[in-house]
Every structure is written in structure tokens, then in C-alpha cells.
């Protein structure tokens, strides 16, 4: 099982490879991004009053948009607080066990209209996620790397040298992010389909 430091190193190396392994065209822009994610996991049953509830998390990071005409390539590196809380009995050291991730998405954007100030687009692409938890027992059950597929819509809004990109996204979990059988202390979690999917609202700022 990889340590948290190893996961961070792997995600950073992957991001560097994606960002700089391709020669940047003339139309390339660096940017920052932030948003809210609304996560949902498969049905969960437990051996006690512990629960896993869907809630709202957040994500923030950097992106690099490579302009390739009607199609753009936009890799990024994000930190994400997953909108999930494992509510554990107070008899344990921690009542809540939070889950976070370092993520490396690679979005392919297809421009559908070329209006003067607003340019709508569709996006799709893969994402690699490296999850971690602040609760050691739970952290051991997280997958080393998880893959998902992003779909979404957005728009380029030109403000001079700055471009805003508001987006509505859906990430479909393609692989398991955690083991099906989880044991934390004397609590057993059973998850039939341990994949994590999420709707998200994001705002990218390119300059």
C-alpha cells in the first residue's frame, strides 16, 4: 500500500509529464480553478450506528489550457475534499473520518460555437485520483489510484486577457476507490459498489 507521500509524488510526476511532455502551442494559458463537488457512493451497510453520508465537498487547483483550434487539451492538478463523512461512534478516537484526494484530470474541450464574447463547449476526459484519509484504519483500505471519466459543459467568457470558464461536470467512477469490506476498529462497513461519482460546479480562471 502506498503512503500518502508516495501518492502525492506520483500525482505530481504524472501532472508534470502531462503538462510538459507535449510541446505547448502558441495559444496556451495557465489558470487556477475552484469549485464544489457533490459526491455519491454505492449503498453502504455497517455493523453499528456508523454511516457514510453524501455531502458537499470542495476542490481547488491549477490547469494548463492548450489551444488546438476547435479542440483544446486542459490537464490539471487538484486537491479535493470529498463530500463524504464516515460518521464513527464516539467510542473511537475520532468521530468523523474525512476523505481527500490529489487528482490529475485531463479534459478535452470541444468548442461548439464561436460567439464574440461567450464560447460554449463540451468536455470529456479521464482523471486519476489518489485518495487519503485522516483516519489511519480507513486510509489503509483506500485504493492506491482510482480512475474516473469526466463529462460536462461550460463556456469561455472573455474579459480582455482573462478568460472565465464556468462549468457543470459529472465524474463517473470507473474503478473502486475503497475496498468492499472495510473494518475500522470493531466496525465493519460493507459497500456493494465502492465507486465514487460526483456532480461538480467549477470556475476556471485563465490568464
C-alpha positions in Angstrom: 0.0 0.0 0.0 1.4 3.4 -1.0 1.9 6.0 1.7 0.3 9.4 1.4 3.7 10.9 0.4 4.1 8.4 -2.4 0.6 9.1 -3.7 1.4 12.8 -3.7 4.7 12.2 -5.6 3.0 10.0 -8.1 0.3 12.5 -8.8 2.8 15.4 -9.1 5.0 13.4 -11.5 2.0 12.4 -13.6 0.9 16.1 -13.8 4.4 17.2 -14.8 4.5 14.6 -17.5 1.1 15.6 -18.9 1.8 19.4 -18.7 5.3 19.4 -20.2 5.5 16.2 -22.2 3.7 17.9 -25.0 5.1 20.9 -26.8 2.9 23.9 -26.0 1.3 25.6 -28.9 1.1 29.4 -29.3 -2.3 29.5 -27.7 -1.6 28.2 -24.2 -2.8 29.6 -20.9 -2.2 28.8 -17.3 -5.0 29.1 -14.8 -6.4 28.5 -11.4 -9.7 26.7 -10.6 -12.0 26.1 -7.6 -15.5 24.6 -7.1 -17.9 22.4 -5.2 -18.4 18.7 -5.6 -21.5 16.7 -4.6 -20.3 13.2 -4.1 -22.2 9.9 -4.0 -21.1 6.4 -3.3 -22.7 3.0 -3.5 -25.1 1.6 -0.9 -23.4 1.0 2.5 -24.3 -1.1 5.4 -22.5 -1.3 8.8 -22.4 -3.4 11.9 -23.1 -0.4 14.2 -24.5 3.1 14.0 -21.7 4.3 11.8 -22.8 5.8 8.5 -21.5 7.2 5.3 -23.5 10.2 4.2 -23.3 12.2 0.9 -22.5 15.9 1.4 -20.8 18.8 -0.3 -17.1 19.0 -0.6 -14.7 21.3 -2.5 -11.8 21.2 -4.9 -9.1 23.7 -6.0 -6.1 23.5 -8.2 -4.3 24.6 -11.3 -4.9 24.0 -15.0 -3.0 24.5 -18.2 -5.1 25.0 -21.4 -3.5 24.1 -24.7 -5.4 25.7 -27.6 -5.6 23.4 -30.6 -8.2 25.2 -32.7 -11.7 23.8 -32.2 -10.4 21.2 -29.6 -8.4 22.2 -26.5 -6.4 19.9 -24.1 -6.6 21.0 -20.5 -4.6 19.0 -17.9 -4.6 20.0 -14.3 -3.7 19.2 -10.7 -6.3 19.4 -7.9 -6.7 18.9 -4.2 -10.2 17.7 -3.3 -12.0 17.3 0.0 -14.5 14.6 -0.8 -18.1 15.4 0.3 -18.3 12.2 2.4 -18.0 11.7 6.1 -17.7 8.4 7.8 -19.6 9.0 11.0 -17.9 6.8 13.6 -19.1 6.1 17.2 -17.7 8.5 19.8 -16.1 5.5 21.5 -13.4 5.7 18.8 -10.6 8.3 18.9 -12.3 10.3 16.1 -16.0 10.7 15.5 -15.5 11.7 11.8 -13.1 10.2 9.3 -12.8 12.5 6.3 -11.5 11.5 2.8 -9.5 13.8 0.5 -7.7 13.2 -2.8 -5.0 14.6 -5.1 -6.4 14.5 -8.6 -5.0 14.7 -12.1 -7.7 15.3 -14.8 -7.0 15.7 -18.5 -10.0 17.4 -20.1 -10.6 17.5 -23.8 -12.8 20.6 -24.7 -14.7 20.8 -27.9 -15.9 24.3 -28.8 -19.4 24.3 -30.3 -19.9 28.0 -31.1 -17.6 30.9 -31.8 -19.6 33.9 -30.4 -17.8 37.2 -29.8 -17.5 37.1 -26.0 -19.0 33.7 -25.0 -17.9 30.4 -26.5 -19.8 27.3 -25.2 -18.1 23.9 -25.2 -18.4 20.3 -24.2 -15.7 18.5 -22.3 -14.8 14.9 -21.6 -11.7 13.1 -20.3 -10.0 10.8 -17.8 -9.0 11.5 -14.3 -6.6 9.8 -11.9 -7.3 10.2 -8.1 -5.0 9.4 -5.2 -7.2 9.2 -2.1 -6.2 9.6 1.6 -7.9 9.8 4.9 -7.1 11.4 8.2 -8.2 8.1 9.9 -5.4 5.5 9.6 -7.6 2.4 9.6 -9.7 3.8 6.8 -6.7 5.1 4.9 -5.3 1.6 4.6 -8.5 0.5 2.8 -8.3 3.2 0.1 -7.2 2.2 -3.4 -3.7 3.3 -4.4 -5.1 5.0 -7.5 -8.6 5.4 -8.8 -9.8 6.3 -12.3 -12.9 8.2 -13.4 -14.3 9.7 -16.5 -15.5 13.3 -16.6 -18.3 14.7 -18.8 -19.5 18.3 -18.8 -20.5 21.6 -20.3 -19.0 25.1 -19.9 -18.3 28.3 -21.6 -15.3 30.6 -22.3 -16.2 34.1 -21.2 -13.6 36.6 -22.5 -12.7 39.5 -20.2 -9.8 41.0 -22.1 -6.7 39.0 -21.3 -8.6 36.9 -18.7 -11.0 34.1 -19.5 -13.6 32.7 -17.2 -14.8 29.1 -17.6 -17.8 28.3 -15.5 -18.6 24.5 -15.8 -21.1 21.9 -14.8 -19.3 18.5 -14.6 -20.1 14.9 -13.8 -17.4 12.4 -12.8 -18.3 8.8 -13.2 -16.2 6.5 -11.0 -14.7 3.8 -13.3 -12.8 1.9 -10.7 -13.2 1.2 -6.9 -11.9 3.9 -4.6 -12.0 1.7 -1.5 -12.3 -2.0 -0.5 -15.7 -3.6 -0.5 -15.2 -4.8 3.1 -13.9 -2.2 5.5 -13.0 -2.7 9.2 -12.4 0.4 11.4 -11.9 -0.6 15.0 -14.7 -3.1 15.7 -16.9 -1.6 13.0 -17.5 -3.4 9.6 -18.5 -1.5 6.5 -19.9 -3.4 3.5 -20.2 -1.5 0.2 -21.7 -3.3 -2.8 -20.3 -0.9 -5.4 -17.4 1.1 -3.9 -17.1 3.6 -6.7 -17.2 7.3 -6.1 -19.1 9.6 -8.6 -19.9 13.3 -8.3 -21.6 16.2 -9.8 -19.4 19.4 -9.6 -19.6 23.1 -10.2 -16.3 24.7 -11.2 -14.9 28.0 -12.2 -11.6 28.2 -14.1 -9.7 31.4 -14.4 -7.2 31.5 -17.3 -4.7 34.3 -17.7 
